[in-house]
Amino acid sequence: MDPMSDILGMLRPSAYGLRGLDAAGGWAIDFPSAAGIKCYALQSGSCWLEVDGAPSIMLGAGDLALLAGREKFRLYSDPTVPAVNGFVFFPSLAPGETAVLNGGGEVTGMGGFFEIESNHAGILLSLLPPFVHIRAGATDGELIAPIARLMSELRSPRPGGELLARHLIQALLIEALRLHLVDGPEGAQGWLYALSDPRICAAMTAMHAKPARRWTLEGLAGTAGMSRTSFAIRFRDLLGEPVMEYLTRWRMLLAADELRTGRKSIAGVAASVGYESESAFGAAFKRVFGQPPRRFAKARPDEHRVWNS
């Protein structure tokens, strides 16, 4: 698979809560710091979004905001109004239902959160841009449709709804990140922005396709059609880390997934990601996850989450 499919494929939603909002007048909703992915789309009207004290951004009808960081944030129409706690206000309603503020009728939207079941959720979420703002003009409001479908599935559960919801969440993330990639901030770093560079993307795709191969800097530079030095500099500029560090981290993410299933021995997992020596694999795994692979394999999923939160 391609790098985006690989990484987003590991972001398996374990829980999600989506609700609507219908508001009028002066209102404000605070969302405390929390892990997971938060997603909000405006259907009509406008309001402001402020992420952890950064300058506020106006959201208009058809806009979508995606937050993958842990920062607290606020949605509001009037910053002087006492805010309600969103983590208390919205869960008081059944999933898929709509909350009404001040009688409603001026601003409508929907959204919520996706928790990630991956045992390395913290590392994976750190690969995503912490904040994505997709404006209606870039999508003609198309991203609202999958959120509305998700809310419908939650409001009226039907057979197969849980699996369908997971697919809809992943499709929403893919579409949002694709659009953000086209109109992303100039000079931004990260694997997502590196995908817009055809040469660097070619090298990343090769690493993801054959993670166990004995890759060298020279070999990857050749795949990219660049000199060794130019490739190394360009890769670091775009991803914020040396190419071989990126390769090691990706291998360890794959290894963690294998260890989680328990279907392979430590030696088997090491070989599957390109390590002939179990001790060398163990040292690399501990550098990335802070725990040796054997302890990681025996730990409960909630312990994995603590290590990477």
Buried (B, 14 or more C-beta within 10 A) or exposed (E): EEBBEBBBEBBBBBEBBBBBBBBBBBBBBBBEEBBBBBBBBBBEBBBBBBBBEEEBEEBEBBBBBBBBBBBBBBBBBEEEBEBBEBBEBBEEBEBBBBBBBBEBEBBBBBBBBBBBBBBBBBBBBBBBBBBBBBEBEBBEBBBBBBBBBBBBBBBEEEEEBEEBBBEBBBBBBEBBBEBBBEEBEEEBBBBBBBBEBEBBBBBBBBBBEEBEEEBEBEBBBBBBEBEBEEBBEBBBEBBBBEBBBBBBBBBBBBBBBBBBEEEBEBEEBBBBBBBEEBEEBBEBBBEBBEBBBEEBBEBEEEEBBEBBE
